[in-house]
C-alpha cells in the first residue's frame, strides 16, 4: 500500500526534498533548532526532522530541519 501511495504521488508530480547537507533556505525549509557543529559550516542543514515535499517547482510542505550555528 505504501509503495502504491508513493507511486501515485510521484505520478502527480510530488517529490521529496533533498535537504541534508544543503544550505538553509527559509523559503523552503523551516528551522526547528540551531546548534554548534564541527562537521558542518554555519547555515548548513545537519538533520532533517520531517521530510519536505515539492509539487512541480512549488513547495508542498517545507522540510523541518536542524541548522548548524
N, C-alpha and C positions, 0 to 999 in steps of 0.2 A: 504494500500500500504506500509506503514512504517513497519508494522508487517511482511509482506512478505519479505521485504528487510532484516530485522533483521534475519528472519529465514534462508534466503538464505546465508547471510554472516556467520551465525553460522554453517550451513551445510558445508561451505568451510573452516571452522577452524578459522574464525575471531572472537576474543573475546575481550571485553573491559578490560582495566587495572583497578585494584583497587588501586588507588594511595593515596587517602585521609587518612591522619594519618600515612602513611608509611614513612620510612626513604628515603630521597632524594638519588637517584642513577643517576648520569649523563649519564649512558649508556642507560637508558630507560625513563628518564624524562628530560624536558627542563625547567629550572628556568626562569621565567619572572621577578620575584621580590623576594627580600629578606627583611623581616621586623620582628620587635620585636613582640613576642607573650608571654602572660602569661600562655596560655593554653597548648602550645606545647614546647617541648625541641628543642634546636638548631638543625637544619638539618632535621626537620620533615616537611612533606608537610601539609600546613594549608588550602589550597584551590586548587581545580582543575579548571583551566581556560578553558581548552579544553581537552576532553577525549582522552586518548591514546588507541591504539589497538594492540593486538598480532595476528599473524597468525602462528598458531602452537606455537613454542617456540621462534620465532623471532619477533622483534619489527616491526610492520607495520607502526605505527605513534607514536612518543613519546608523552607523556602527557605534556601539558603546565601547569606549576604549580607555586604557591607562596610557598616560603620556610621560615620557622622560623629562625631568626638570633640568 
